[in-house]
Amino acid sequence: MALDKNKLDALRLDSTEPEKSNIKSVFLTLLFISIAALLGFGGFKFWKSTQETLTVDTFEVKMLGSNQPSAILEASGYIVTRKNATLAATVTARVLNINVEEGDVVQKGDEIAVLDGSLVSKDITLSESRLKVAQSKINEAHSQLVEAKNKYARFTKLSNNDYVSEDLLDQAKQRVSTLKAMLVTAKSNVQVEKDNVNRLHRHLEEYFINAPFSGVVISKDAQVGEIVSPISSGEFTRTGICTIVDMDSREIEVNVNEAYINRVQKDQKVIAQLDAYQNWEVSGQVINIIPTADRQKATVKVRIAINELDPKILPDMGVKVKFFAKQEEDKSDEDSENTIVIPKVAVVRDAESSFVWLINNNSVSKKEITLGKRIGNLFQVDKGLSAGDKIAISKLEKLKERKQVITSSQSTNE
């Protein structure tokens, strides 16, 4: 019986189709695993970002009365100290020791530096020896004077009986007068040597540099082994040893345009903002207006007292000052309405709205607000916040919903 070739071919198994099917299933499996891994990693990163804590600065929302006086003038200046000194030597000598470094607190009378005064010490020893010699000459002159007086007394008695000539009596008398003069000279020489010893001791004190007042060392200008001198005589000669300032004498100096100096008065209230701490306000009042103008700048210098000194206020820091007019006492009740204000740095804007990051139980959440007018570096909030709310004012770009944060005050306490 003959076999049908076509029927036999139909019964043959095709090995290529299963092979293609297996490759497709493996590809789909790997794709699914990759997508699942990416989703899992993304979810983990999101979960981790919400769990990690971030230290931020905060601001407590407060009320600002509309009846408060507004600034009538703004000026810029610097923190200065009225009491500061660069300690220098009054003699030329080599530095043996310096007992301070920058930042050290010193008290009045503390020894700051010691200079080489060995030559003066030798001069003191020599003068003390001369003083002893002068004192011995006093004793010698005194003894000779006593002897001369006794001799003159005997010659006087003998002359009454003509046992001693007038010539010998005159010589004895002259000897007494001479010794009296020698005794006076010896006493004067002793006083001269005493004064010289005291002068040298006083001169030796100039080799010990002491603090003239209590303060803080802000610069160290000489090193051990260098030569210091009251007059600069070369590249390697120092004129100062260190500079100290009295931190209790800090105040503000600002330059006010002479066209607006009529707006400034003594005892006028001011609010200062340091360039280093722009969200921190320091209250003060005008001490005095320096009665002279700068011809080139067309400004007048004004001194301002700081009501409460703080360690963060450092000399030479830049500061901006707002001068306020005196508040009227007969404000009506309609003008006493309070408004919510927040710092400008706390506001985040997008295309649709403005919002802040509200902090509650160390977790942040986005809070939409409606802004009103701007008051200095503050914004009035018409809607969205209440007095006492705590909002973030730093690292805003790193904040997300439900992000765990630690306020700067908490971080300091921990």
LINGIWO-V979631 format. One record per helix or strand of 3 or more residues. SS is the DSSP state (H for helix, E for strand). FROM is the first residue (numbers start at 1). LEN is the number of residues. If there is no record, write none. Layout:
ss: {SS SS}
from: {FROM FROM}
len: {LEN LEN}
This chain:
ss: {H H E E E E E E E H H E E E H E H E E E E H E H E E E E H E H}
from: {5 15 53 58 62 71 84 93 111 118 166 208 215 242 247 250 258 269 277 299 318 333 338 344 354 363 378 390 396 404 408}
len: {7 37 4 3 4 11 4 6 5 43 40 3 6 4 3 8 6 6 18 8 7 4 6 3 7 13 6 3 3 4 6}
